[in-house]
Amino acid sequence: VGSDKFLRWYGHADRTYFIQISDPNDHLNKWTWAPIIESGNDEDISYVVDGTADKGFFRLWFTEEPTADPEGGDFDGDGLSNLAEVKIHQTNPLKADTDGDDLFDGWEIANLFDPNDNGSTNINNGGSGDPDIDGLTNSEEQDLGTDPNDADSDDDGITDGGEDDQGTDPNDPEDTADAEWFILPGDLDEDEVKTRSRTVTIPAGESRVITVVVASDEYPDWTGDESQFNDTLEWNIQPSEGDALEGSIDVNARNDEWEEAETEERECKGFSPAHVETAMTLTAPDNAALTVEIELSATNIGDGTLPSTVLVGVLPVVPVEFFPQLLDGDGVAIEGSENPRTDAGQSNGMSEEDPVANRIAHREIQMRIVDGEILEGKQLTWSMDPLFVPSAGDNPVFRGDWANSTTHPNRYEAAVHFGVNGFEAVDQATVHTDINESGESAIRANLAPVGFNKGRLRIAVEDFQGDPAKVADMEVPAIVVIDPGHGGTTNLLGSSANNATSPSGVLEKDLALTYGLALRAVLEAEADSEYLQLVVSMTRDTDDNVSGTARANYVRDRGADVVFVIHFNASDEHTARGTLEVRQIPSQVNLAEDIALIDPIIDRIVAAITPFDAGANKRTAVETDTSVAFDPKLGNTAEYHPIRAGYCEVEFLDNADIDELFNTGEQTEEVRTAIVEAIRDGILLDLKTQPNP
């Protein structure tokens, strides 16, 4: 028609036509879909073609699929519209699987695969590909409805292949396996080599026991004729850091082990008899995940119904429960404190029972190797690494010394609450326990009762490759006792309930209590934000008159690291200003440590007041003997003095300017917050830097 050329055919009604153009470089073998769809109507149909091109071939496809919308319809049900197939993706609109790899075109497009590549160019595009290396092929992922580019579709910590192997739903985070298992049974065909791969991730700071278990249906029928049964199992386990665990066995070489396993009725994931062939322990760094590539192979000699199976378990090492419960600042058990804290940066507290006599912090720990029943009877070797880093940034150290305790001088003891678990001491720092039928074991751990003393409990499993696995991080709580001065009414011995009164009528005992409560609040809030193990107690939190001796004994019996005494001052002239410390007489056994606590805090308080009042200043320390900070009453001795005392006169309450600043002015709350935060920071710095008792 003029200069235009057309392909023309007769279009039958109720048929829809598609056109392919032959590739001029590979005629009749490679075709391109034309971006056109035509509906027949019992008349001629024309399609304009390139009249300047070389000679070529055209091919018509048609379907009698009825539709009112031939372009928007999906004749082959592959999830792509007809027009999208021919115009965008160059896939066959009449064939759900264009490249014949058992994957629907729409599924491939949705998951970023090439629907025209059956895997011959890039294996990950084909049905047998496994781009996320979760042990499932693309075909299997399509059938399961899982994401072929995400090894853990439901984000529950178990790969999709691991869930499929164990019969849980890889799309449901509520239906999840306890541990990762990779299970490869041998094919029943003769000399068929069956292989699979999987990559698993160990989250930062967590440990896994990688356990290779073998099982075979050959065992009960084996006659001793090695030519009769000789399946082969192989494994190669390669972590991203560290040595690989690899090996292979001819199953005939393990009949003694299977005989023992059958006698003991050992089963693993439904396979029996089964035994542990080899294993390794792996721990990811605290700041990075660790990946592990697993490759398995199973070869069957064709003995019909007697396959051999290799199983690899990636079994978490977890703390299950602690005993006893921890106590809060009021000595009340903290509900839920028996449950492990395992988030990054968190540690588990330890308990100080009768701290004067025992001089130790302890906790019983029940741990589990998840799904570790197959490890029953294996012996664990326990060790402990220091985690407290001195302020100078040196290597981690333990604070204090177990030798200070005459009752518990070792790092580990047999658990009483959770059971002995075959406890056997090797030396002061190393002991053994056994894994029970639930994959569990338990122990009592001890640490010197110095605030923020911290250790990591680790286990090595007998005969297993790799470094010891992390069980839990344990931390001795820093114990701070706040002593708001005075309180109550004058007792029969004449002890004053209140020493100073402000011009506006505020009593020292009340202001000291207000500041004490505010200090407790900011200490506890800071501990929560920094994941610090910190217990804050008060000698009084109401208007009570508590004797100095009773206060000191309270501090001693709490096992305190620091007692901070809050008072306010007064003068005869009612005009004095300044913040000062009250020092004990020179006979105090740890006077230098007390000064190292209080001096920097006084400096911080003055700096906190100065922005509100330039008259803030540091006065000369007053030296006297106060019951609450007196070493003999605190329990400090020359050879063991764990408690540091800081006694502070915050300001002169009877000064009118201070009364306005601290009690009646618009900035009263801001001033109080600045002061208690300054004290808080000084106490925490002291707890982190002071020498051991």
KAVEN-V921144 format. One record per pair of residues at least 24 apart in sequence whose ideal C-beta (glycine too) atoms are under 6 Angstrom apart, sorted by the first residue. I is the first residue (numbers start at 1). GAP is how many residues later the second one is. Records with the same first field share a line. If there is no record, write none. Layout:
BEGIN
I->GAP, GAP
END
This chain:
BEGIN
4->44
5->44, 46
6->40, 42
7->40, 42, 51
8->36, 38
9->36
11->29, 34
12->28
13->27, 28, 29
14->50
15->25, 47, 49
16->47, 54
17->43, 45
18->43, 75
20->39
22->34, 35
24->30, 32
27->30
33->53, 57
35->51, 52
37->33, 34, 45
39->31
61->33
63->31
78->26, 27, 28
79->27
80->25, 26
91->24
101->25, 26
102->25, 37
103->24, 35, 39
107->35
111->37
133->64, 65, 66
134->25, 26, 27
135->26, 61, 63
136->24, 25
145->26
146->24
161->37
178->192, 193
179->134, 136, 191, 192
180->134
181->88, 132
182->112, 130
183->128
184->112, 114, 126
185->122, 124
186->45, 112, 114, 121, 122
187->113
188->119
190->112
192->108
193->106
194->104
195->102
196->100
197->98
198->96
199->92, 94
200->92, 114
201->88, 90
202->82, 88
203->86
204->80, 83, 84, 85
205->81
206->78
207->76, 110, 262, 263
208->74, 106, 108
209->72, 106, 160
210->27, 70, 104
211->68, 102, 104
212->65, 66, 100
213->55, 61, 63, 98, 161
214->63, 96
215->56, 59, 94
216->35, 92
217->89, 90
218->33, 88
219->36, 39
222->33
226->26
230->71
231->69, 77
232->67
233->65, 75, 77
234->63
235->61
236->59
237->57
238->55
239->43, 51, 53
240->50, 51
245->35, 220
251->57
268->43, 106
271->38
276->98
279->185
280->184, 185, 186
281->183, 185, 188
282->184
283->186, 187
313->58
315->54, 55, 56, 57
316->54
317->52, 152
318->50
319->46, 48, 152, 153
320->46, 48
321->45
322->41, 43
323->41, 94
324->27
329->206, 207, 208
345->186
346->185
347->126, 128
348->124, 126
349->128, 184
350->97, 124, 126
352->97, 207
355->94, 204
356->279
358->47, 49
359->45, 46
360->45, 48, 86
361->86, 88, 115
362->82, 84
363->82
364->51, 53, 54, 80
365->78
366->52, 76
367->104
368->71, 72
369->70
372->67
373->66
375->60
376->59, 61
378->57, 83, 84
379->53, 55, 83
380->53, 61, 79
381->51, 79
382->30, 49, 61, 77
383->75, 85
384->27, 71, 73
385->71
386->69
387->67, 68, 69
388->65, 66
391->298
399->51, 54, 293
400->48, 50, 292
401->47
404->236
408->38
411->35
412->31
413->31
415->27, 28, 29
418->24
445->29
447->29
449->27, 110
450->242
451->27, 110, 236
452->26
475->58
477->56, 58
478->56, 83, 209
479->56, 79, 80, 81, 82
480->56, 82
481->56, 74, 77, 79, 82
482->34, 37, 38, 56, 82
483->56, 68, 80, 82, 145
484->28, 29, 32, 82
485->27, 82
487->53, 56, 57, 58
488->55, 56, 57
491->54
497->48
500->68, 70, 153, 154
502->151, 157, 161
503->153, 156
504->155, 159, 160
506->157
508->60, 145
511->57
512->54
515->51
516->50
518->154, 158
519->157, 160
522->154, 155, 158
523->157
548->79, 80
549->78, 84
551->77
552->75, 76, 81, 82
555->79
556->78, 79
560->83
561->126
562->82, 121
563->82
564->82
565->63, 82
567->82
568->82, 85
569->80, 83
570->84
571->81
574->80
576->76
577->38, 75
578->39, 41
579->26, 27, 39, 71
580->39, 41, 69
581->40
582->40, 65
583->38, 40
584->45
585->40
588->43
589->42, 47, 49, 52
590->46, 51
593->51
594->50, 51
597->47, 49, 89
598->48
600->82
601->78, 81
604->74, 78
605->70, 73
608->66, 67, 70
612->55, 59
613->48
640->53
641->52
642->51
END
